[in-house]
């Protein structure tokens, strides 16, 4: 039996290892394919930037007049006396053109000034404005943007350089020469963007091995006039690519010739030295591995390392002509398969041991014991026992066998249930760990972006600078909300996401969200309009954070999937319902796709979505949030003619706290003898209660959670306790129960406790009563209702004292 178990274990191990290895191959292939596609989309975005800049340059060149060109060119690029022209300091510090363009961060070195033609000046003047415009709009993604034309002429937009481009503007010699070979048409017959190492003049010498330049040639009227260029910072870009490797795998980037470009953990100050390069080549067999990959002739795939110890997935990174390699050791596959086999072998061995023990016990009871009894019995007893053995005894043995089989089946079912339960618990724990890890890893750099943007906004000296920095900060916070989207999906599914209520200004919230997406729309050349009717320009009660989240997801999709035309946001109120309508002139959605839009991880199919990125969670979250808030989302769309999303939410009108004079029936009421405890975690709601009661002299004690409320009751007595139901630390229901227990233990008279909550359904009121509360006030709180409550309790107190 043991030999059979060992043979079974070896066979199972072989099967598990083949299965796990194939699973790992499939997983690595999918990862590399998706990773390569993502990086291709990033480079496609950069190509689009260059194409947009070229189109803008051609248009601007066509409208510039000769006199205008001469004046503007001489004002921006005065002669330097050494045969060159350099940009003025004002172009870097900031200047405004007569047409209203704000230009800053520009440094220029224009060689061979004596040979400049009128067309050269026209192109360079137009390129200066385009560089500033496009560079400013893309500053969050690229730290510089430059235009390199023939005859050693360079205009560079880099507003955050520590040296402020002083080398090109002031100190560079008159015979400075740039390497102009790689952007010229004869070296790039396709005219596509190419990414190559930048020459030393275009970068800091300490960063030579870590910077690549992506260059696109520019033609005006069929004539080659120069090239647009953007730098790719390997320290930032490549590190991001390497960080996202699958668990247990290691990523690296190499050239097509097998030279290491980047490995996990490298930085600018730790660039690969010759010894490290040699070690990597030997470990991964890069020379042989590169030949194997080229022989396959595929853009992505999975091969074995030359020594057979690793599975290596590869993907071509278009543009830089690099290979992304993801190596996974086969030893980890063997270890996992061995662990599964050992668990399987142990379970089978235990079952065999238990079965053997049961069989031995049955033999002793059914065979050995009856034979001993037969030997000790009389002849008559032996004959009777023999007869019963043939009929009743055989039936008894059959019944015992049936029971044994039933027990084994039940034991097997229970084991399966336990295994499945454990598997589900592990999967849920892994999901939670993944979400927590992802949140931490993404928030760390994102918080840095937000903090620096906030500081930058405070340091701006111009209104436009403050506006632009403010939009960067708002966009960073919006990106932080996108990260929260991913976590919100899990919270919605588990029922942990709650809807809060507070008073907020609807028009202000809409304007803030619209400002962020307006910048994205205008950067794409789209119109962006916001229309808020007069009825909607009021204070209302609801969860302003979730309202903003819904609008942000809808506006983001509208801008993303619209290439020409515009986006319109309108807000209208009818009674307590507010309708937000987002209309775009984008690609539109077919009828059979509209029903699936609000499902998780769904995007419409088509050429536009192939260029758009995103998790596909935005509309799903928006639909879930609208439903949780008691609202709904409707879609009206036609392919090729745009889409309209209408969100209707119940947002009751509420007003700023009424002055005492506005509540006529309470004029002259004196409540100065009353002591009231208010337990409310939302600062706005605490302020509302304070402003309502301040004119009447009420002595208020304000706390932020249920635990603080219980502590306050232990210290002193109150005439009334106003208790929110949903609070941190200890909720309102728990606090009410503890207060009633405390009053009973100390022999105190019960203090009236009234619930304050946006939850006003019958079950909520019944729950408050069951916890020991005396009443319920629904939010938004009415001043009349609150003052009526206090007046009634004060009158009862006065009558009792009399």
Secondary structure, 3 states (H helix, E strand, C coil): CHHHHHHHHHHHHHHHHHHHHHHHHHHHHHHHHHHHHHHHHHHHHHHHHHHHHHHHHHHHHHHCCHHHHHHHHHHHCCECCCCCEECCHHHHHCEECCCCCEECCEEEEECCHHHCCHHHHHHHHHHHHHHHHHHHHCCCCCCCEEEEECCCEEEEECCCCCCCCHHHHHHCCCCCCCCCCCCCHHHCCCCCCEEEECCHHHCCHHHHHHEEEEEEEEEECCEEEEEEEEEEEHHHHHHHHHHCCCCCEEEEEEECCCCEEEECCCCHHHCCCHHHHHHHHHHHCHHHHHHHHHHHCCCEEEEECCCCCEEEEEEEECCCCEEEEEEEEHHHHHHHHHHHHHHHHHHHHHHHHHHHHHHHHHHHHHHHHHHHHHHHCCHHHHHHHHHHHHHHHHHHHHHHHHHHHHHHHHHHHHHHHHHHHHHHHHHHHHHHHHHHHHHHHHHHHHHHHHHHHHHHHHHCCCHHHHHHHHHHHHHHHHHHHHHHHHHHHHHHHCCCCCCCCEEEEHHHHHHHHHHHHHHHHHHCCCEEEEEECHHHCCEEEECHHHHHHHHHHHHHHHHHCCCCCEEEEEEEEECCEEEEEEEECCCCCCHHHHCCCCCCCCCCCCHHHHHCCCCCCHHHHHHHHHHHCCCEEEEEECCCCCEEEEEEEECCECCCCCCHHHCHHHCCCCCCCCEEEEECCCHHHHHHHHHHHHCCCCEEEEECCHHHHHHHHHHCCCCEEEEECCCCCCCHHHHHHHHHHHHHHHCCCCCEEEEEECCCCHHHHHHHHHCCCCEEEECCCCHHHHHHHHHHHHHHHHHHHC
